[in-house]
Amino acid sequence: MQTTFAACLCWLVPLAATAQTMPDYVDALPLPVPNDAWVWAGSPPGDTGRLFVLEGGGRVRILTIARPAGQLPIYTLLPNDFASVVSPQARSAAFAPDFAVSGKFYIAAESGGGNSRITEFTVSASDPNVTDPASARTVRDFTGLSFDHAVGSIHFGRDGMSSANSQLVTTVKGKMLRIDARSLIDDYPADNTRNYHIPADNPLATRSGAAPEIWHIGLRNPWRWSFDRWNGDMWICDVGGSRAGEVDWLPVSHSGYANLGWPCFDGTSPGTCSLNADFTTGQLTPPLLSFNRENGQCSTSGGAMYRGSEIRPWRGRFVWSDACAAQVYSAAFTGGALVDVQTHAAQLRNATTGNTVSLGSISMIAEDGAGELYILQANRGTSSGGAIYRVVPAGPQPPLADVGRQGGQAGADGELDNNDFIVFIDFYFSNDPRADVGAQGGIRGVDQTLDNNDFVAFIDAYFQGN
C-alpha cells in the first residue's frame, strides 16, 4: 500500500445529493449454460474476461465475459470442453497461481466406488481455451470416502501450496490438507496415487504415524471454502451434523494446525469426542456463525468475501448460501466479531425478465476474476437440473463517493460531504479495501491495491456526484 498523497482537503464543502435510503437490492442474470448440475465456477488469476464452470459429470466449460459500460455483462458459452474427467460427481477445480504461464489446472472429482481423485491438466499449446487430454496427471487418489464427504474445495494459497478436503491425525478424513502439487520432488515415487511433495513447514510433516498432508483438523465437511482475495484470510463453510452448519474464519496470520472442533462441537453445541491430545478445549477455533435446521437450512454451501465493485453495499461482506433453504445470506464482521446478518434471495429477480427467481439446491456462491458473484444450482447427485446466475445490482446503488455518514461514521447516507472524505481517508490509511475504488490510470474500479489511483477516482466521483 502506498501511503503518500499530496493534497490539501481543507477547502472541501458539502456537495448536495438527494437524500435517500440505499437498499442493497440485487438481481440475478441467468447465464447461457445447459441445464446441468453446476458445482463450481471461477476465473484464472488476473483474468476478468473468462468464467470457467464445472458440471457434476466432470466437464469444464468456458464463458467469455464482455463488460460494456453502463450495461449488464454479456456472456458467451464457448462450444468445446476446456477439460473433462469421467465422474459420478465432480466436486471442485483450481488454477495454478501462475496459470497464465504454466497452464496448470486441477479438478477434484469422485472416481467411483467411494474414491476421489485430484487430476492435473495443462492448457493446450495451440488453444488457450482447451487443455491437452494427454497432459492428465493424477495428483492424489483418496479411498474409502462417503458420497457426502468426498473431497470438497481445492485452492492454491498465497504460498503456492494447494489444499483439499477429525481429531485423529492418522487419517486425512475430516481435515484440511496442504500439499505442493507443483514441486519437481515426488515424495512418493513408488505410489502412483500420490504424486506431490509435502511442504516442510506442515505441522505434522515429521511426526511418526501422522498424515503429513494435514494442515487443519476438526472439520466435518467443508464443502466450500475460499481465500479473501484482499488479504488471504480463509473462510470456511463447514456442513454440520445435527446442525445445518457453520462459518469459520482463519486470518492469514494463522500459521496452520487449527482445530475447528468437530465432533467435540457441532457448531456451538457440545458433542461427544476424544479431543486430540495436541489441543485443550480452550484452544479450539469456534465458528463465527452457527446455524440449525429449524429454519429449513440443511447444508451451508459456501461463499466468498465480496471484493467486487458493482454491488457497493455488499463490499466487505461475506456472502454464502444454504442448499436446502435456497437462500443467499451475507454478514459483516469486524475483527472476527459479527456485526449483522442479512437474507437476500427472497427478493431475487431475473435481471432480464423481471420475474422472481426460484432458487433450487444452491451448490456454491462463486466469484470471477473481477470479484463479482455467481449463484450455482445443482440437483444433488445428478448431472442435470441446474443453472448459474450472475448477481447484479438492482435499484439505486449508493454513489461511489458516498462512504460516510454524519459524524464521520462509515456508511452511505445519500449525502456527499466532508464526512465522506473523512471516512475514505480513514479507510485508505487503515488498509481497508473499501477505499479500493480506483484502478490504474485513476479510472473507477477495484484492483486489490491502495494507491493514488484510488484518491483520483474518489475525488472524481465526489465532484461528479456519483
Beta strands, then each sheet from edge to edge (+ up, - down):
strand 1: 26-30
strand 2: 38-42
strand 3: 50-55
strand 4: 59-66
strand 5: 74-77
strand 6: 83-84
strand 7: 90-95
strand 8: 104-112
strand 9: 115-123
strand 10: 131-142
strand 11: 155-156
strand 12: 162-164
strand 13: 176-179
strand 14: 214-216
strand 15: 224-227
strand 16: 234-239
strand 17: 245-250
strand 18: 265-266
strand 19: 269-270
strand 20: 289-291
strand 21: 304-305
strand 22: 318-322
strand 23: 327-334
strand 24: 337-343
strand 25: 362-367
strand 26: 373-377
strand 27: 388-393
strand 28: 404-405
strand 29: 409-410
sheet 1: 1+ 27- 26+ 25-
sheet 2: 2+ 3- 4+ 5-
sheet 3: 2+ 3- 4+ 6-
sheet 4: 7+ 8- 9+ 10-
sheet 5: 11+ 12- 13+ 14-
sheet 6: 15+ 16- 17+ 20-
sheet 7: 18+ 19-
sheet 8: 21+ 22- 23+ 24-
sheet 9: 28+ 29-
end
